[in-house]
Amino acid sequence: MYRILQAYLRSFLAPDSGRNENLQARISGANARVESIFLCSLVSAVSLLVFFTSPLEAAWQPSLAVGIQTNGDSIDFVPTGGTAALSLRDEKKVLLKYPAAQIIHVKIQGNEICVNGKPVSSDVLNFKEEKEGVADSLRWSLKGKSYRGSLRITKQGAKLIVTNLIPTEDYLLGTVGEEMPPDWNAEALKAQVVAARTFALKNRKRHAREGYDLCNTTHCQVYGGVGAEHPSVEQAVKMTHGEVLTYQGKLIDAVFHTDSGGMTENSQNIWGSDVAYLAPAKEIQQKTMPWNLSIPEAKFIATLAKNGFSIGTLKRVELSPLVIGKEGKDRFLSGRVKAVKFIGTKGSVSISGNKLRDMFALRSTLFEMHLSRGSIGVQGYGWGHGLGLSQWGAQAFAKQGMKYDDILKHYYRNVAIKKLY
Ligand SMILES: [Zn+2]
């Protein structure tokens, strides 16, 4: 029976298993627990029911390894609310204990890691709550932030990598409020939580080479630890516990952005690859979150030249007027720019909207562009790549009474919402 559960979990969490030791360890741990429960179930048929409703099983969830320091050769931190225990590599044996409020100083000296001045014969240190299974009260205070879970410190060459090992649901508590204002509508927050959970689990091997799953910046998702938690986010996490988005039975890449400006985009037009569930979705309002930019012509020409487009003095800029929901020769259906044509004294060039966004750090590719009085004027809308969930759009739908599951299905086409654990 436990094999069914094992296969179910693996089908979601370990499609290309083997590299994520942390997650594999969690799965093995879960299997061991499930196995022992299964053996008990042989004693009586009633305990089979217990198998499915066991608090142990219900409590299981994947753990994430979040990189919180990826540079430097030392780190100071303080355990609060509990006693920290140090063990080496994957060993269970506790090497040293540190009471609450004691500063722990870890530093590379010579070619060794030293803890509070004493050399430790290991490249991997694990700091955990002393007693496993006690109430989760221990926090780690470091670099002005506080973290749940446990810490893993790894020596990689001359660098100390500090990783926070944390159950997925706790990770979300410290993430969602950094990505969406906690005072937003509860349904928008729930939609963001499910997208963030799916994104984290789908991308959990993103930094496998560096020794952790996810970084704590916008590259993955901003993670601020305990200080970023908020009661409304906690509620949204609880209400959607374990829920993820799937397409054809697999976790989706639940990308999101700040504001689409009127209509989201399909992945082909941004990434150059077709992802079926990332398709254009209309917003309630159009031309939202307007922005303006004026680039002096000389600077514009110089940037073009730096990127290999030397066309002399600019004579004309060709781009059709912005219409959201109508595809044109130089615009996609969402109104985003396919390409702009620049005619200069020494030639002309057509540059894609995505390339222009990179070159001039534009908020989006949903814009008008004009040449006037020695400068290039750009009037745009929205913020971000325009793929998947639009956060301001989700907030607008939520305010109109739409529920989080419908919001998610609006932005991610033909997906299902599944309870993974
Ligand atoms: Zn990252």
Boltz pocket constraint, residues with backbone or C-beta under 6 A from the ligand:
constraints:
  - pocket:
      binder: B
      contacts: [[A, 206], [A, 207], [A, 214], [A, 215], [A, 216], [A, 217], [A, 219], [A, 220], [A, 221]]
      max_distance: 6.0
